[in-house]
Amino acid sequence: AVRDIPPTAGLIIWAKQLERRLQVYMGRVEDVLGRGWEQHVEGQKLKQEGDAFSKKMRTVAIFDQWLKDTKDSKSFDVGMRIFDIQQSYNSYTLLVNYDEQIITLFKEVRNLQALQFRVPYAVKVTSDEAKQNYPFAMTLQEATRTYMQTCVQISGTTAPMMAASQSGVQQLIAEGLPLKWDSERIDLYTRKLSEQVFQFQQKFTDLQSKTEMMDRMIENIEDVDVRNDPEAPGILESNFEKMQKTIDDMNLSGFSNMDQWVDGLNKAIEQKLLRTLQKLITEWLKQFKRWPSNGTSLIQEGAVHEMRIRNNLLTVEPQKEFAMTKWTKHFHNCLGMVCNLPKLQAARYDTLQRKDVSAPATYRCLLSKLDEKVLQDAYDNISGMVKSMEVYVASWLQYQALWEISTATVLSKLGEDLAKWHTMLTEIKVLSVRFDSSEQERSFGPIVVDYRKVQSKVKSKYDQWHMDLLNEFGEKVREGTSKFFRQVNQGRQSMENVDTTGDPVPMCMAVLKVKSH
């Protein structure tokens, strides 16, 4: 019915409007043609058609037919139960036991009385009984329709969380099954059911909104650029705090059986974080191997090991063993960006009430799901880079011997063997090239060895050793040359004293003697 006007009353109103419109048109004809126009031939024909149409618009016949149909219809029984359950093919439908015809009846009576029709007393009594329960019936119909529509939308994932609220509505509906329309509790029960169904619907709408938001946030986890964005750790922590707060709000709102849903969220998050962790390890290794040319987003600063000399003692600060500890810890901190994120908890406030002081669970379990080769490769690269640094530092520390070994010890080792002296001096010349370089540091990935403070001192000491050995070598050469000259001179003199005119034997013996010396 349009504008809440029932069919019969609407038909009568429409007929009366047409009848008034016809009278207006007939009056206009009389105004134009004058009185007595219906006496003319054409006027008589128009008058007959107008009267015939006017008879069609009589409302008494419509009203009488409605009375006849109403007497044949059943009356409203206030002793009926307010609910009815109908069974369909594979489900049950909850209905309000309130005939739509009864609703139409009291609306017809109300409108027909306004149109000055005399409605029989029996019909009026039936209408009044239906009218008295009409607000309750409409409220119950809206509540049951809302409840059924909401139940249809509840899916398998949200059903456990809505179970407690749904059970509360079902219990309230069960309480109303024995109620009848003449019950004194009908008013209170209707308000209570309407409020609870409204809360049930609002709760489900809130659940849909929150689950969709959680799904979006989990889906966007991989969008956080942990490889290049320095704000990535803060963004991840903020997102996880938002997700946990959403779960806390749902827990306080009374959603039931959230453990299973939260476990499913954690599993979905693990899959996302596992891929993120693999990308993070790959990027960290890439930067570690060739720092800083391959980027500094994850390794922002290198570690400088400074070579120093104090009291004629070569040292490196910090100690070379510190490098292994530092970069292993740095790698672990990088993994912690993902692995130390807290797992979502279904009942965090319940944990506080139980005074559980244990640390919240994290995603460190992801390490056990990584390919062992990935982690092993990372540790091998750290160990290899540190080993290269240690070998290089050891090459500097060996110059400590320049201060510890005396010249006499070296001279005693070399002795009078000029070949050893030559080999030694050649090696010293080759190794002195290191000190001629303008570089003052050496990098092994992010591990930097700074030797600028010892380079000049070691070079000076090295040059001093070189000079001392050259002087000693020169002295050895001078002495050897002098000795050789004396021996040759003596041999020459001994051979000159031999008589070469006589027997050749003395000459041969003299030559052999010189040669043996």
C-alpha positions in Angstrom: 0.0 0.0 0.0 1.2 3.4 -0.9 1.6 5.9 2.0 0.5 3.1 4.4 -3.1 3.2 2.9 -4.7 -0.2 2.6 -6.3 -1.4 -0.7 -10.0 -0.9 0.0 -9.6 2.5 1.6 -7.2 3.6 -1.1 -9.7 2.5 -3.8 -12.5 4.5 -2.1 -10.3 7.6 -1.8 -9.3 7.3 -5.4 -13.0 6.9 -6.5 -14.0 10.0 -4.5 -11.2 12.0 -6.0 -12.3 11.0 -9.5 -15.9 11.8 -8.6 -15.0 15.3 -7.4 -12.9 15.8 -10.5 -15.9 14.8 -12.7 -18.1 17.3 -10.9 -15.5 20.0 -11.4 -15.4 19.3 -15.2 -19.2 19.3 -15.4 -19.3 22.6 -13.7 -16.8 24.1 -16.2 -19.1 22.8 -19.1 -22.0 24.6 -17.5 -20.0 27.8 -17.1 -19.1 27.8 -20.8 -22.4 26.6 -22.3 -24.8 28.1 -19.7 -27.6 26.5 -17.8 -29.8 24.0 -19.6 -26.9 22.8 -21.7 -27.9 19.2 -21.0 -31.1 19.9 -23.0 -29.2 20.0 -26.3 -28.6 16.9 -28.3 -24.9 16.8 -27.8 -25.3 18.0 -24.2 -27.7 15.1 -23.5 -25.1 12.6 -24.7 -22.4 14.2 -22.6 -24.7 14.2 -19.5 -25.5 10.5 -19.9 -21.8 9.6 -20.2 -21.0 11.7 -17.1 -23.8 10.1 -15.1 -22.8 6.6 -16.2 -19.2 7.3 -15.1 -20.4 8.8 -11.8 -22.3 5.5 -11.0 -19.0 3.6 -11.5 -17.5 5.8 -8.8 -20.0 5.0 -6.1 -18.1 3.8 -3.0 -20.9 2.0 -1.3 -20.5 -1.1 -3.4 -16.8 -1.2 -2.7 -17.4 -0.8 1.1 -20.1 -3.6 1.0 -17.8 -6.0 -0.8 -15.1 -5.3 1.8 -17.5 -6.0 4.7 -18.5 -9.3 3.1 -14.9 -10.3 2.7 -14.1 -9.2 6.2 -16.9 -11.3 7.8 -15.6 -14.4 6.0 -12.0 -13.8 7.3 -10.8 -15.2 10.6 -10.6 -12.9 13.6 -7.4 -12.2 15.6 -6.9 -14.7 18.4 -5.0 -13.1 21.3 -4.5 -16.6 22.8 -2.1 -17.5 20.0 1.7 -17.7 20.6 3.7 -14.9 19.4 6.2 -17.0 17.5 5.8 -19.7 14.8 8.5 -21.9 13.4 8.2 -23.1 9.8 10.3 -25.8 8.3 11.6 -25.5 4.8 13.7 -28.0 2.8 16.7 -28.1 5.0 16.3 -25.3 7.5 13.9 -23.7 9.9 12.5 -20.2 9.8 11.4 -18.1 12.8 8.2 -16.1 12.1 6.0 -13.8 14.1 2.6 -15.4 14.5 0.7 -12.3 13.3 -1.5 -12.5 10.2 -0.8 -9.7 7.6 -4.5 -9.6 6.9 -5.1 -8.5 10.5 -2.7 -5.6 10.0 -4.5 -4.6 6.9 -7.9 -4.9 8.7 -7.2 -2.4 11.4 -5.7 0.0 8.9 -8.8 -0.4 6.7 -11.0 0.3 9.7 -9.0 3.4 10.7 -9.1 4.9 7.2 -12.8 4.0 6.5 -13.9 5.6 9.7 -12.0 8.7 8.7 -14.0 8.6 5.4 -17.3 8.5 7.5 -18.1 4.9 6.8 -20.0 3.0 9.6 -17.9 -0.1 10.4 -19.8 -2.9 12.2 -19.0 -3.4 15.9 -17.7 -6.9 15.5 -15.2 -5.8 12.9 -14.2 -2.9 15.0 -13.5 -5.1 18.0 -11.3 -7.4 16.0 -9.5 -4.3 14.6 -8.9 -2.9 18.1 -7.4 -6.2 19.3 -5.1 -6.3 16.3 -4.2 -2.6 16.7 -3.3 -3.1 20.4 -0.7 -5.7 19.4 0.4 -4.1 16.2 3.5 -2.3 17.7 4.7 -5.4 19.3 4.2 -7.5 16.2 6.1 -5.0 14.0 8.9 -4.8 16.5 9.1 -8.6 16.8 9.0 -9.0 13.0 11.9 -6.5 12.6 13.9 -8.2 15.3 13.4 -11.7 13.9 14.1 -10.5 10.3 17.3 -8.8 11.5 18.4 -11.8 13.4 17.8 -14.2 10.6 19.6 -12.0 8.0 22.6 -11.5 10.4 22.8 -15.3 11.0 22.9 -15.9 7.2 25.9 -13.6 6.9 27.9 -15.3 9.7 30.6 -17.4 8.0 32.7 -20.3 9.3 35.5 -18.0 10.5 33.3 -15.6 12.4 30.8 -18.1 13.7 32.8 -19.2 16.8 33.4 -15.5 17.8 29.7 -14.7 17.5 28.6 -18.0 19.3 28.2 -16.4 22.7 26.1 -13.5 21.4 24.1 -15.7 19.2 23.4 -18.1 22.0 22.1 -15.2 24.1 19.6 -14.2 21.4 18.6 -17.8 21.0 18.0 -18.2 24.7 15.9 -15.1 24.7 13.9 -16.4 21.7 13.4 -19.7 23.5 12.0 -17.8 26.5 9.4 -16.1 24.2 8.2 -19.3 22.5 5.5 -20.0 25.1 4.4 -16.3 25.3 1.0 -15.4 23.9 -0.3 -12.1 22.6 -2.4 -11.5 25.7 0.6 -12.0 28.0 1.4 -9.2 30.4 5.1 -9.6 29.6 4.7 -9.0 25.9 5.8 -5.3 26.2 8.9 -6.0 28.3 9.9 -9.0 26.3 9.5 -7.1 22.9 11.8 -4.3 24.1 14.4 -6.8 25.5 14.5 -8.9 22.4 14.7 -5.8 20.1 17.6 -4.4 22.1 19.5 -7.7 22.2 19.0 -8.3 18.5 20.2 -4.8 17.7 23.3 -5.3 19.8 23.8 -8.7 18.1 23.7 -7.0 14.7 25.9 -4.2 15.8 28.4 -6.6 17.2 28.5 -8.6 14.0 29.0 -5.4 12.0 31.8 -4.4 14.3 33.3 -7.9 13.9 33.2 -7.7 10.1 34.9 -4.3 10.2 37.7 -5.4 12.5 38.3 -8.7 10.7 38.6 -6.9 7.4 41.0 -4.4 8.9 43.1 -7.2 10.3 43.2 -9.0 7.0 44.3 -5.8 5.3 47.1 -5.1 7.8 48.4 -8.7 7.5 48.3 -8.4 3.7 50.3 -5.2 3.9 53.1 -6.6 6.1 55.3 -7.4 3.0 54.8 -3.9 1.8 57.1 -2.6 4.5 60.5 -2.2 3.0 62.7 -3.7 5.7 65.7 -3.7 3.3 65.9 0.1 2.6 63.6 2.0 4.9 65.2 2.9 8.2 61.8 3.5 9.7 60.7 -0.1 8.9 61.2 -1.5 12.5 59.0 1.3 14.0 56.4 0.7 11.3 56.2 -3.0 12.0 56.0 -2.5 15.7 53.3 0.1 15.3 51.3 -2.2 13.0 51.5 -5.1 15.4 50.5 -2.9 18.3 47.5 -1.8 16.4 46.5 -5.4 15.6 47.0 -6.4 19.2 44.9 -3.4 20.4 42.1 -4.4 18.0 42.2 -7.9 19.4 42.1 -6.5 22.9 39.1 -4.4 22.1 37.3 -7.4 20.6 38.1 -9.4 23.8 36.7 -6.6 25.9 33.6 -6.5 23.7 32.8 -10.1 24.6 33.6 -12.0 21.4 33.9 -15.7 22.2 36.4 -18.4 21.1 39.0 -16.0 19.8 41.9 -18.3 20.4 41.3 -20.3 17.2 40.9 -17.1 15.1 44.1 -15.5 16.5 46.0 -18.7 15.9 45.0 -18.5 12.3 46.1 -14.9 12.1 49.5 -15.8 13.6 50.0 -18.6 11.0 49.2 -16.1 8.2 51.6 -13.6 9.7 54.3 -16.2 9.9 54.1 -16.9 6.2 54.4 -13.2 5.4 57.3 -12.6 7.9 59.2 -15.7 6.7 59.4 -14.2 3.2 60.3 -10.8 4.7 63.0 -12.4 6.8 64.6 -14.1 3.8 64.7 -10.8 1.9 66.2 -9.1 5.0 69.0 -11.7 5.3 69.8 -11.5 1.6 70.1 -7.7 1.7 72.2 -7.8 4.9 74.7 -10.2 3.4 74.8 -8.1 0.2 75.7 -5.0 2.2 78.1 -6.8 4.5 80.2 -8.2 1.6 80.7 -4.9 -0.1 80.1 -2.1 2.3 79.3 0.7 1.7 79.1 0.4 -2.1 76.1 -2.0 -1.8 74.1 0.3 0.5 74.1 1.4 4.1 70.4 1.0 5.0 71.0 -2.0 7.3 74.7 -1.5 8.1 74.8 2.3 8.7 78.3 2.4 10.3 81.4 0.3 10.0 83.6 -0.8 12.9 87.0 0.8 13.0 89.9 -1.2 14.5 92.7 1.2 15.2 96.4 0.2 15.2 98.3 1.9 18.0 101.8 1.8 19.4 102.4 2.4 23.1 105.6 1.9 25.0 107.1 0.3 21.9 104.2 -2.2 21.9 101.9 -2.6 18.8 98.3 -3.2 19.6 94.8 -3.0 17.9 91.8 -1.4 19.6 89.3 -2.8 19.9 90.7 -6.3 19.9 90.3 -8.3 16.7 88.2 -10.9 18.6 85.6 -8.1 19.1 84.8 -8.0 15.4 83.3 -11.5 15.5 81.1 -10.7 18.5 80.0 -7.3 17.1 79.0 -8.5 13.6 77.3 -11.6 14.8 75.3 -9.5 17.3 74.6 -7.0 14.5 73.3 -9.8 12.3 71.1 -11.1 15.2 69.7 -7.6 15.8 68.8 -7.4 12.1 67.0 -10.7 12.4 65.3 -9.4 15.6 63.6 -6.7 13.5 61.3 -9.5 12.4 61.8 -12.3 14.9 61.3 -10.2 18.0 57.9 -9.0 16.9 55.3 -10.2 19.5 52.8 -12.8 18.5 49.2 -11.8 18.7 47.5 -12.8 21.9 43.8 -13.6 22.1 43.4 -12.7 25.8 46.3 -10.4 26.8 44.2 -8.9 29.6 43.4 -12.3 31.0 47.2 -12.9 31.2 47.6 -9.8 33.3 44.8 -11.0 35.6 46.6 -14.3 36.1 49.8 -12.3 37.0 51.7 -14.2 34.3 55.1 -12.4 34.1 56.6 -14.6 31.4 57.8 -12.8 28.3 55.3 -12.7 25.4 55.8 -15.2 22.6 57.6 -13.9 19.5 58.3 -15.1 16.0 61.7 -16.5 16.7 60.3 -19.8 15.6 60.8 -18.5 12.0 64.5 -19.3 12.3 63.8 -23.0 12.5 61.7 -22.7 9.3 64.5 -21.0 7.3 66.7 -23.0 5.0 69.8 -24.0 7.0 72.0 -23.0 4.1 70.8 -19.4 4.4 71.9 -18.9 8.0 75.1 -21.0 7.5 76.0 -18.8 4.5 75.6 -15.7 6.7 77.8 -17.0 9.5 80.4 -18.3 7.1 80.6 -14.8 5.5 81.0 -13.1 8.9 83.7 -15.6 9.9 85.5 -15.3 6.6 85.6 -11.5 6.7 86.7 -11.5 10.3 89.4 -14.0 9.5 90.7 -11.9 6.6 90.9 -8.9 9.0 92.7 -10.9 11.6 95.3 -12.1 9.0 95.9 -8.5 7.9 96.2 -7.2 11.5 98.6 -10.0 12.3 100.8 -8.8 9.4 101.1 -5.5 11.2 101.6 -7.0 14.6 104.6 -9.0 13.3 106.5 -5.7 13.1 106.6 -5.8 16.9 109.8 -7.8 16.3 111.5 -4.6 15.2 111.5 -3.5 18.8 112.0 -6.9 20.4 114.9 -8.4 18.5 118.3 -7.0 18.9 120.7 -6.4 16.0 123.2 -8.8 17.5 120.7 -11.6 17.3 120.0 -11.0 13.6 123.7 -10.7 12.9 124.4 -14.0 14.6 121.7 -15.7 12.6 123.1 -14.4 9.3 126.7 -15.1 10.2 129.3 -14.7 7.5 127.0 -16.1 4.7 126.8 -13.2 2.2 124.0 -15.1 0.3 121.8 -15.0 3.4 122.6 -11.3 3.7 121.6 -10.7 0.1 118.3 -12.6 0.5 117.5 -10.7 3.7 118.2 -7.3 2.2 116.2 -8.1 -1.0 113.1 -9.1 1.1 113.4 -5.9 3.2 113.4 -3.8 0.1 110.3 -5.6 -1.3 108.4 -5.4 1.9 109.2 -1.7 2.3 106.7 -0.9 -0.5 103.8 -1.2 2.0 105.0 2.0 3.8 105.3 4.0 0.5 101.5 3.8 0.0 99.3 6.8 0.7 96.5 4.6 2.1 96.0 4.7 5.8 93.3 2.1 6.3 92.1 -1.2 4.9 88.5 -2.3 4.7 87.0 -5.8 5.0 83.4 -5.1 4.3 82.3 -2.9 7.2 85.4 -3.9 9.2 88.0 -1.1 8.9 91.6 -1.4 10.0 93.1 2.1 10.6 96.9 2.1 10.7 97.7 5.8 10.2 99.0 6.2 13.8 101.6 3.4 13.4 102.5 3.6 9.8 105.1 6.4 10.2 106.6 4.9 13.3 106.9 1.4 11.9 108.3 2.8 8.7 110.9 4.8 10.7 111.9 1.7 12.7 111.9 -0.4 9.6 114.1 2.1 7.7 116.5 2.2 10.7 116.8 -1.6 10.6 117.3 -1.5 6.9 120.1 1.0 7.3 121.8 -0.9 10.1 121.7 -4.1 8.2 123.0 -2.3 5.1 125.9 -0.9 7.1 126.7 -4.3 8.6 126.5 -5.8 5.1 128.8 -3.2 3.8 131.2 -3.9 6.6 131.0 -7.6 5.8 131.6 -7.0 2.2 134.6 -4.7 3.0 136.1 -7.2 5.3 135.6 -10.0 2.8 137.1 -8.0 0.0 140.1 -7.0 2.0 140.7 -10.6 3.0 140.4 -11.7 -0.5 142.8 -9.0 -1.7 145.4 -10.1 1.0 145.1 -13.7 -0.1 145.5 -12.9 -3.7 148.5 -10.6 -3.0 150.1 -13.3 -0.8 149.6 -15.9 -3.5 151.0 -13.6 -6.2 154.1 -13.0 -4.0 154.6 -16.7 -3.3 154.4 -17.5 -7.0 156.8 -14.7 -7.9 159.4 -16.2 -5.5 159.3 -19.6 -7.3 162.1 -20.3 -9.8 160.4 -20.9 -13.1 163.7 -21.8 -15.1 164.4 -25.1 -13.5 162.2 -27.9 -12.4 158.4 -27.1 -12.9 157.4 -29.0 -9.8 157.9 -26.2 -7.4 155.8 -23.9 -9.6 152.9 -26.4 -9.7 153.0 -26.9 -6.0 152.9 -23.1 -5.5 149.9 -22.8 -7.8 148.0 -25.5 -6.0 148.8 -23.9 -2.6 147.4 -20.6 -3.7 144.3 -22.2 -5.2 143.6 -24.1 -2.0 143.7 -20.9 0.0 
